[in-house]
Amino acid sequence: MRQHHACSRAHQVGALLLVAATFFLTRLFDSLLLDTSPPPSLNPARPSSSTDLRIYVYAEDEIQGLRALLRGRDGTVAAATCLKGQWGTQVKIHQLLLKSRFRIFNKDQANLFFVPSYVKCVRMTGALNDKEINQTFVKVLSQMPYFRRSGGRDHIFVFPSGDLRDWNIVRELVLDRAAWKAAIHWCWSSSISLMGDISESIDYPYSRVQHKGYLEMTLLCIFQGDRTDKRGTSAFNTWKDIIIPGNVDDSMVKSDASAVQPIPLTKRKYLANFLGRAQGKAGRLQLVKLAKQYPDKLESPELKLSGPNKLGRIEYFKHLRNAKFCLAPRGESSWTLRFYESFFVECVPVILSDEVELPFQNVIGYSEISIKWPSSRIGPELLEYLESIPDERIEEMIRHGREVRCLWVYAADTEPCSAMSGILLELQRKVRRFHQSPETFWLHNRSIVNRDLVVFHSWRTPVPLP
């Protein structure tokens, strides 16, 4: 017969102490594991040389046709011609990768492949037309066995544009057996994605075609990341592509010798400004109208793009710095270069673009450095809200902006903080150990083969596009 012992008072006290100790230790352990503090505005993380990031950069004379995508049909477009403006990032990223410590020269050791092209620039200069760009891309991609091997999932393209027109050109590669795995990794002026099969029907200039999830496989580096640009759809995919910063004028990004220096908050003439063309866009038209109603609060001069009264770059930045807030409505697409420019004159950007996607969201807390206001509420209410913000908070946001703006500067990845460091950090997170596509197979001896069981290194060009 089992003997039951009475629970003494000492046992009860001991049990209570054990419960209390367990509770406090659990809370302490949770506090060590979980950081409940607000996210910092900037975490200057960057890839290290020890990380598994190995990028092969295709040479312009390595593949027939690739030189035309950089220099035009006659080879007359110099890289320096393409360095300025929105398309400057195509050149800068290419040149910086050529010098990067993550660049390798053996394709078999690479886990990412960069395909250089300056299509926006050569198109704008008339060195290639839309049809030529389309045909040349098909020709180039058909000579890339490594593109075929992965279905393009490890290939990087840069497509900067204010209206994604150059993206729509490349998207028409669908017309040729969906050369469209070409879009695998795009670096937009803002993400990386892994998309499943999504069928969509698109109207093209030449015909109506169907494609199924092809463009969702590549890595795109782009500015806008807008899901509503032009055709009601966008190439940008949150999980695959990379949004990259816009190309701010080089004269403004030198920390020690900027062409236009900020002025104290108390000496700024305006509450806010909008320095841009209306372009027939609803939000911009509302701002122009608002500036006429409140000329002492909101500056919005009519910008002249040519003639004797043309606003030069220096004058533009002098206007930009003369307000506490720089308004950044959408234009042809969701993003605007004004957002990035405002940081270099220490003007708090106010985003008036609902669909915008911003770069490096894994390290930047945008609520610490900017304001996003509903575009449907542009009006006197916006100005009243901005007037209510204390100067102390504005100064705090400007201070955080100083910490972040180095990420808008296209400098070598060896710099402690740069746009390239941010881009490479994003790319590092996209590296896969293994890639597959519907057109590649593998055998027991680890060899990669095609449908005819031909091993990868014996594939002959032109290869069928995925």
ZAMAR-239102 format. One line per field, with one value per residue (C-alpha): residue number from 0; residue in one letter; x, y, z. Coordinates in Angstrom, 2 decimals, decimal comma, always signed. Layout:
ZAMAR-239102
k	(NUM|...)
r	(A|...)
east	(X|...)
north	(Y|...)
up	(Z|...)
//
This chain:
ZAMAR-239102
k	(0|1|2|3|4|5|6|7|8|9|10|11|12|13|14|15|16|17|18|19|20|21|22|23|24|25|26|27|28|29|30|31|32|33|34|35|36|37|38|39|40|41|42|43|44|45|46|47|48|49|50|51|52|53|54|55|56|57|58|59|60|61|62|63|64|65|66|67|68|69|70|71|72|73|74|75|76|77|78|79|80|81|82|83|84|85|86|87|88|89|90|91|92|93|94|95|96|97|98|99|100|101|102|103|104|105|106|107|108|109|110|111|112|113|114|115|116|117|118|119|120|121|122|123|124|125|126|127|128|129|130|131|132|133|134|135|136|137|138|139|140|141|142|143|144|145|146|147|148|149|150|151|152|153|154|155|156|157|158|159|160|161|162|163|164|165|166|167|168|169|170|171|172|173|174|175|176|177|178|179|180|181|182|183|184|185|186|187|188|189|190|191|192|193|194|195|196|197|198|199|200|201|202|203|204|205|206|207|208|209|210|211|212|213|214|215|216|217|218|219|220|221|222|223|224|225|226|227|228|229|230|231|232|233|234|235|236|237|238|239|240|241|242|243|244|245|246|247|248|249|250|251|252|253|254|255|256|257|258|259|260|261|262|263|264|265|266|267|268|269|270|271|272|273|274|275|276|277|278|279|280|281|282|283|284|285|286|287|288|289|290|291|292|293|294|295|296|297|298|299|300|301|302|303|304|305|306|307|308|309|310|311|312|313|314|315|316|317|318|319|320|321|322|323|324|325|326|327|328|329|330|331|332|333|334|335|336|337|338|339|340|341|342|343|344|345|346|347|348|349|350|351|352|353|354|355|356|357|358|359|360|361|362|363|364|365|366|367|368|369|370|371|372|373|374|375|376|377|378|379|380|381|382|383|384|385|386|387|388|389|390|391|392|393|394|395|396|397|398|399|400|401|402|403|404|405|406|407|408|409|410|411|412|413|414|415|416|417|418|419|420|421|422|423|424|425|426|427|428|429|430|431|432|433|434|435|436|437|438|439|440|441|442|443|444|445|446|447|448|449|450|451|452|453|454|455|456|457|458|459|460|461|462|463|464|465)
r	(M|R|Q|H|H|A|C|S|R|A|H|Q|V|G|A|L|L|L|V|A|A|T|F|F|L|T|R|L|F|D|S|L|L|L|D|T|S|P|P|P|S|L|N|P|A|R|P|S|S|S|T|D|L|R|I|Y|V|Y|A|E|D|E|I|Q|G|L|R|A|L|L|R|G|R|D|G|T|V|A|A|A|T|C|L|K|G|Q|W|G|T|Q|V|K|I|H|Q|L|L|L|K|S|R|F|R|I|F|N|K|D|Q|A|N|L|F|F|V|P|S|Y|V|K|C|V|R|M|T|G|A|L|N|D|K|E|I|N|Q|T|F|V|K|V|L|S|Q|M|P|Y|F|R|R|S|G|G|R|D|H|I|F|V|F|P|S|G|D|L|R|D|W|N|I|V|R|E|L|V|L|D|R|A|A|W|K|A|A|I|H|W|C|W|S|S|S|I|S|L|M|G|D|I|S|E|S|I|D|Y|P|Y|S|R|V|Q|H|K|G|Y|L|E|M|T|L|L|C|I|F|Q|G|D|R|T|D|K|R|G|T|S|A|F|N|T|W|K|D|I|I|I|P|G|N|V|D|D|S|M|V|K|S|D|A|S|A|V|Q|P|I|P|L|T|K|R|K|Y|L|A|N|F|L|G|R|A|Q|G|K|A|G|R|L|Q|L|V|K|L|A|K|Q|Y|P|D|K|L|E|S|P|E|L|K|L|S|G|P|N|K|L|G|R|I|E|Y|F|K|H|L|R|N|A|K|F|C|L|A|P|R|G|E|S|S|W|T|L|R|F|Y|E|S|F|F|V|E|C|V|P|V|I|L|S|D|E|V|E|L|P|F|Q|N|V|I|G|Y|S|E|I|S|I|K|W|P|S|S|R|I|G|P|E|L|L|E|Y|L|E|S|I|P|D|E|R|I|E|E|M|I|R|H|G|R|E|V|R|C|L|W|V|Y|A|A|D|T|E|P|C|S|A|M|S|G|I|L|L|E|L|Q|R|K|V|R|R|F|H|Q|S|P|E|T|F|W|L|H|N|R|S|I|V|N|R|D|L|V|V|F|H|S|W|R|T|P|V|P|L|P)
east	(+0,00|+1,44|+2,06|+0,88|+2,82|+1,04|+2,08|+3,77|+3,86|+7,53|+6,65|+4,04|+6,50|+9,13|+6,70|+5,71|+9,36|+10,03|+7,10|+8,25|+11,85|+10,70|+8,55|+11,32|+13,95|+11,62|+11,04|+14,78|+15,49|+12,85|+14,29|+17,71|+16,35|+13,82|+14,83|+11,72|+13,38|+12,31|+14,20|+17,09|+16,89|+20,06|+21,89|+25,04|+25,33|+27,30|+28,48|+31,90|+34,47|+34,04|+30,38|+29,30|+28,82|+30,58|+29,47|+30,53|+30,29|+29,79|+32,31|+30,84|+32,83|+32,17|+28,74|+27,74|+25,27|+26,02|+28,24|+25,30|+23,24|+25,99|+27,33|+24,54|+24,39|+27,48|+29,42|+29,60|+27,89|+30,53|+29,91|+30,45|+27,43|+25,24|+26,56|+24,10|+20,34|+18,14|+20,02|+23,34|+22,88|+23,21|+26,74|+27,71|+26,64|+28,43|+31,67|+31,61|+31,03|+34,04|+36,16|+34,27|+36,00|+33,04|+33,74|+35,14|+36,29|+35,26|+31,61|+31,56|+32,37|+29,83|+26,53|+25,27|+25,77|+25,56|+24,42|+25,51|+23,36|+22,74|+19,49|+17,80|+20,68|+21,21|+17,48|+17,27|+20,26|+18,76|+21,56|+19,03|+15,29|+12,75|+12,70|+16,51|+16,72|+14,17|+15,94|+19,39|+18,30|+16,94|+20,21|+22,30|+20,32|+20,40|+24,20|+24,15|+24,16|+24,33|+21,15|+19,49|+20,83|+19,04|+16,18|+17,74|+17,23|+20,82|+21,14|+21,00|+19,72|+19,47|+16,54|+16,33|+13,51|+10,93|+8,17|+9,50|+9,45|+12,70|+11,25|+8,24|+10,59|+12,39|+9,12|+8,22|+10,87|+7,93|+7,25|+10,23|+9,49|+9,40|+13,03|+11,56|+13,35|+15,63|+14,07|+15,35|+17,10|+16,26|+17,81|+15,11|+15,62|+14,00|+13,60|+14,04|+11,28|+10,54|+7,28|+5,33|+3,46|+1,19|-0,54|-1,27|-2,35|-0,65|-1,23|+2,01|+2,70|+3,21|+0,73|-1,20|+0,56|+0,29|+3,16|+3,27|+5,52|+8,65|+9,67|+9,22|+12,40|+15,11|+16,63|+15,73|+17,41|+15,02|+13,98|+10,25|+8,76|+5,32|+2,58|+0,51|+2,97|+1,51|-0,12|-1,74|+0,92|+4,57|+7,65|+8,50|+8,04|+8,50|+10,13|+12,52|+13,65|+15,79|+14,80|+17,84|+18,33|+18,01|+21,05|+21,61|+23,84|+27,49|+28,15|+25,68|+26,82|+30,33|+30,18|+33,11|+32,43|+28,76|+27,86|+24,97|+25,12|+22,02|+20,86|+19,58|+15,95|+15,12|+16,36|+14,26|+11,65|+8,99|+7,22|+7,32|+8,15|+7,36|+9,97|+8,70|+6,55|+2,83|+2,91|-0,89|-0,74|-3,55|-1,35|+1,08|-1,72|-3,20|+0,15|+0,50|-3,00|-2,22|+0,92|-1,14|-3,52|-0,73|+2,29|+3,93|+3,90|+4,36|+6,80|+6,11|+7,74|+7,13|+10,24|+11,72|+13,55|+15,04|+15,66|+17,29|+15,15|+16,05|+16,59|+20,12|+21,13|+22,71|+19,68|+17,41|+19,13|+19,16|+15,38|+15,11|+17,02|+14,84|+11,96|+11,54|+9,67|+10,23|+7,06|+7,59|+4,44|+4,46|+5,19|+5,23|+5,85|+5,60|+9,14|+10,75|+14,40|+13,38|+12,97|+16,69|+17,86|+16,10|+18,46|+21,49|+19,96|+18,54|+14,90|+12,47|+10,86|+7,08|+6,08|+2,81|+2,83|+0,76|+2,28|+5,94|+8,48|+11,66|+15,15|+16,89|+13,85|+15,70|+18,09|+16,21|+13,28|+11,62|+9,30|+12,42|+13,58|+10,50|+6,72|+4,28|+0,94|-2,12|-2,19|-5,99|-5,58|-3,41|-4,80|-4,83|-4,99|-1,48|-0,03|-1,82|-0,33|+3,20|+2,89|+1,98|+5,27|+7,72|+11,11|+12,70|+11,16|+12,15|+15,76|+15,67|+14,46|+17,15|+19,78|+18,64|+18,64|+22,32|+23,04|+21,10|+21,98|+25,30|+23,17|+22,08|+25,69|+27,07|+30,57|+32,81|+31,55|+34,69|+33,21|+31,65|+28,29|+27,21|+24,44|+26,61|+27,07|+23,30|+22,69|+25,29|+23,83|+20,42|+21,94|+23,72|+20,35|+19,18|+22,03|+20,89|+23,00|+21,04|+19,02|+16,49|+14,24|+11,68|+14,33|+17,21|+17,65|+20,27|+21,55|+23,02|+26,54|+25,54|+25,70|+23,25|+21,65|+19,01|+16,00|+18,23|+20,44|+23,34|+25,58|+25,77|+29,32|+28,48|+25,52|+25,99|+24,82|+22,38|+20,59|+16,77|+15,50|+13,66)
north	(+0,00|+3,36|+6,00|+9,54|+12,41|+15,61|+18,71|+20,86|+24,67|+24,48|+22,48|+25,06|+27,96|+26,07|+25,39|+29,05|+30,11|+27,61|+28,96|+32,56|+31,74|+29,94|+32,93|+35,50|+33,33|+32,79|+36,54|+37,18|+34,55|+36,03|+39,52|+38,25|+36,54|+39,11|+42,68|+44,71|+48,07|+50,11|+49,24|+51,58|+53,81|+52,26|+49,03|+49,42|+45,75|+44,69|+41,39|+40,21|+38,66|+35,39|+35,04|+32,69|+35,33|+34,73|+36,81|+36,20|+39,30|+38,58|+40,42|+42,53|+40,68|+37,26|+36,81|+37,91|+40,78|+41,77|+44,66|+46,15|+46,23|+48,37|+50,43|+50,44|+48,91|+50,80|+50,51|+54,31|+54,90|+55,49|+54,37|+57,97|+59,00|+56,68|+57,62|+60,42|+60,38|+57,52|+55,00|+55,81|+52,92|+50,42|+51,70|+52,27|+48,83|+47,18|+49,13|+48,54|+44,80|+44,62|+45,83|+44,01|+41,59|+39,25|+38,97|+35,67|+34,58|+30,90|+30,32|+26,92|+28,53|+31,35|+31,37|+34,53|+35,88|+39,55|+40,42|+44,00|+46,12|+49,84|+49,39|+52,46|+54,65|+53,16|+53,39|+57,03|+57,96|+56,21|+53,65|+50,78|+50,74|+48,60|+45,83|+45,65|+45,45|+42,63|+40,62|+41,21|+40,00|+36,79|+36,29|+36,94|+34,70|+31,81|+31,82|+31,44|+27,78|+28,81|+30,81|+27,73|+25,53|+27,44|+28,86|+32,25|+32,08|+33,04|+35,81|+39,50|+42,33|+46,07|+47,97|+51,59|+53,69|+56,22|+54,40|+50,85|+51,23|+49,34|+46,63|+46,28|+45,96|+43,06|+41,55|+41,16|+38,46|+36,23|+36,38|+34,10|+30,95|+32,99|+33,96|+35,33|+33,52|+36,36|+38,38|+36,19|+38,59|+42,19|+44,94|+47,58|+51,03|+49,10|+43,62|+39,85|+37,31|+33,63|+33,31|+30,22|+29,66|+32,59|+32,80|+36,21|+37,53|+40,67|+42,89|+43,46|+45,74|+42,75|+40,12|+38,74|+35,94|+33,85|+33,18|+31,24|+32,34|+32,77|+36,28|+35,53|+33,47|+36,07|+38,64|+42,20|+45,31|+48,20|+51,58|+51,58|+48,27|+49,66|+47,15|+49,57|+50,97|+51,56|+48,19|+47,52|+44,93|+45,10|+42,95|+43,68|+40,86|+41,46|+38,10|+37,92|+41,31|+44,05|+47,69|+49,89|+53,62|+56,24|+57,83|+61,12|+63,67|+62,90|+66,51|+66,20|+62,97|+64,01|+64,33|+66,74|+68,86|+68,78|+71,30|+72,67|+72,68|+72,47|+75,60|+75,82|+74,90|+78,36|+80,07|+78,06|+80,13|+77,48|+74,81|+72,45|+72,35|+70,35|+70,71|+68,75|+68,83|+68,13|+65,60|+65,50|+63,35|+63,91|+64,18|+66,59|+68,75|+68,96|+70,15|+72,84|+74,04|+73,93|+76,02|+78,72|+78,73|+78,83|+80,44|+81,35|+77,73|+75,59|+76,36|+74,77|+76,78|+75,93|+74,08|+74,99|+72,10|+74,20|+77,80|+80,69|+80,11|+76,45|+75,47|+74,13|+71,38|+73,76|+76,06|+73,05|+71,87|+75,41|+75,48|+72,00|+72,93|+75,98|+74,00|+71,78|+69,11|+67,91|+66,49|+63,40|+62,43|+59,64|+60,50|+58,07|+55,37|+55,12|+56,20|+59,62|+60,61|+63,59|+61,23|+60,38|+63,90|+65,42|+63,65|+65,49|+68,92|+67,66|+68,16|+65,58|+63,68|+63,29|+60,33|+60,87|+57,58|+54,76|+51,92|+52,81|+50,20|+51,39|+49,85|+48,03|+47,71|+45,04|+47,68|+50,99|+52,13|+54,56|+56,07|+57,53|+59,42|+60,19|+60,62|+58,71|+60,48|+59,11|+60,52|+60,74|+63,37|+65,90|+69,30|+71,89|+69,06|+67,97|+71,43|+71,70|+68,37|+69,36|+72,67|+70,77|+68,83|+70,35|+71,47|+69,14|+66,13|+67,47|+67,86|+64,31|+62,93|+64,91|+63,50|+59,93|+60,79|+61,71|+58,20|+56,56|+58,58|+56,81|+53,91|+56,07|+56,59|+54,26|+53,59|+50,53|+47,71|+48,14|+51,38|+51,05|+52,13|+52,40|+51,47|+48,61|+47,21|+47,24|+45,61|+42,89|+42,19|+41,71|+39,49|+37,43|+36,56|+35,31|+32,89|+29,29|+26,22|+24,50|+25,69|+23,79|+24,55|+22,57|+22,00|+20,74|+17,32|+15,57|+12,02|+9,78|+10,93|+14,57|+15,56|+18,14|+17,11|+18,36|+16,46|+14,56|+13,55|+15,60|+16,71|+20,43|+21,10|+19,52|+21,81|+23,64|+27,15|+28,44|+26,70|+26,61|+29,29|+28,05)
up	(+0,00|-1,14|+1,49|+0,75|+2,29|+3,18|+1,27|+3,88|+3,84|+2,94|-0,18|-1,16|-0,76|-2,73|-5,54|-5,73|-5,82|-8,62|-10,66|-10,10|-11,04|-14,18|-15,18|-14,77|-16,43|-19,39|-19,73|-19,50|-22,15|-24,46|-24,04|-25,08|-28,18|-29,32|-30,02|-29,28|-29,88|-32,94|-36,12|-36,84|-39,89|-41,23|-40,59|-42,69|-43,53|-46,57|-48,03|-46,95|-49,22|-47,35|-48,40|-51,15|-53,85|-57,15|-60,13|-63,71|-65,94|-69,64|-71,83|-74,62|-77,29|-75,79|-77,34|-80,81|-80,56|-76,98|-78,06|-79,97|-76,76|-75,21|-78,13|-80,72|-84,19|-85,38|-82,11|-81,80|-78,44|-75,76|-72,19|-71,05|-73,14|-71,08|-67,63|-66,92|-66,53|-65,45|-67,57|-65,91|-63,49|-66,34|-66,94|-63,31|-62,08|-65,01|-64,44|-60,68|-61,11|-63,45|-60,51|-57,76|-55,42|-56,01|-59,74|-61,02|-64,48|-64,44|-65,39|-63,72|-60,36|-60,66|-58,83|-60,57|-64,10|-65,04|-68,57|-69,38|-71,66|-72,08|-73,99|-72,52|-73,62|-77,09|-77,69|-76,59|-78,77|-81,80|-81,96|-81,85|-82,39|-80,54|-83,13|-83,24|-79,44|-79,44|-82,13|-80,60|-77,17|-78,68|-80,54|-77,42|-75,11|-77,58|-77,24|-73,45|-72,40|-68,75|-69,21|-70,69|-67,89|-65,14|-67,15|-66,47|-62,72|-61,98|-64,61|-63,75|-65,95|-65,25|-66,78|-65,61|-67,01|-66,00|-67,84|-68,17|-71,93|-72,30|-70,08|-72,39|-75,35|-73,73|-72,57|-76,24|-76,46|-75,62|-79,34|-79,93|-77,93|-74,74|-74,59|-71,51|-68,98|-69,74|-67,07|-64,35|-62,06|-62,72|-60,70|-60,78|-59,35|-56,50|-55,71|-56,33|-56,92|-57,24|-59,13|-59,97|-63,20|-63,92|-67,28|-68,68|-72,04|-73,33|-76,34|-78,24|-81,20|-83,47|-82,27|-79,32|-77,46|-74,33|-71,97|-68,76|-65,96|-68,10|-67,15|-63,47|-63,36|-63,93|-61,56|-62,47|-61,11|-61,64|-60,21|-59,97|-58,91|-59,73|-60,41|-62,49|-65,02|-68,48|-69,20|-65,86|-65,06|-64,08|-64,44|-60,84|-58,37|-54,65|-53,93|-56,87|-58,09|-56,58|-56,41|-56,84|-56,10|-58,82|-60,41|-58,54|-60,28|-59,44|-58,47|-55,58|-53,95|-52,92|-49,15|-48,98|-52,08|-53,02|-55,73|-53,65|-49,86|-47,60|-45,77|-42,15|-41,65|-40,28|-43,45|-45,90|-47,70|-48,31|-46,33|-49,33|-53,01|-56,12|-58,84|-61,77|-64,88|-64,58|-67,47|-67,35|-64,18|-61,68|-58,58|-60,22|-61,60|-58,10|-56,72|-59,39|-58,54|-54,81|-55,34|-57,00|-54,03|-51,43|-53,15|-49,81|-48,64|-51,74|-54,55|-57,92|-60,72|-64,36|-65,44|-68,82|-70,49|-73,28|-74,28|-72,39|-69,27|-68,95|-65,31|-64,90|-62,49|-59,96|-59,99|-59,65|-56,47|-55,07|-55,44|-53,93|-50,78|-50,07|-48,49|-45,47|-47,45|-51,02|-52,56|-54,74|-56,71|-59,26|-62,88|-65,80|-63,21|-59,45|-58,61|-58,98|-58,80|-56,64|-53,69|-53,75|-54,66|-51,64|-49,22|-50,59|-49,90|-46,58|-47,48|-46,04|-48,96|-48,99|-51,17|-53,04|-54,94|-53,48|-55,52|-55,04|-53,93|-52,22|-52,13|-49,29|-47,02|-45,05|-43,64|-43,90|-41,76|-44,17|-41,56|-39,91|-43,00|-45,09|-45,15|-47,36|-47,83|-49,70|-53,23|-52,94|-50,19|-52,02|-51,08|-48,29|-45,76|-46,80|-46,20|-42,83|-41,81|-42,84|-40,97|-37,79|-37,71|-35,18|-36,45|-33,90|-35,66|-39,08|-37,89|-36,53|-39,89|-41,71|-39,36|-40,08|-43,77|-43,60|-42,34|-45,15|-48,24|-48,74|-49,99|-52,93|-54,10|-56,78|-55,46|-55,15|-52,94|-50,82|-49,47|-45,98|-47,41|-51,06|-53,47|-54,76|-51,26|-50,82|-54,19|-53,60|-50,17|-51,81|-54,50|-51,88|-50,38|-53,77|-54,37|-54,68|-54,42|-57,15|-60,15|-62,19|-65,13|-67,14|-69,82|-67,66|-66,04|-63,92|-63,59|-60,90|-61,68|-60,98|-64,63|-66,00|-69,30|-71,74|-73,07|-75,46|-72,50|-73,85|-70,98|-70,31|-71,49|-74,84|-75,55|-78,82|-79,58|-80,48|-77,65|-77,59|-75,24|-72,13)
//
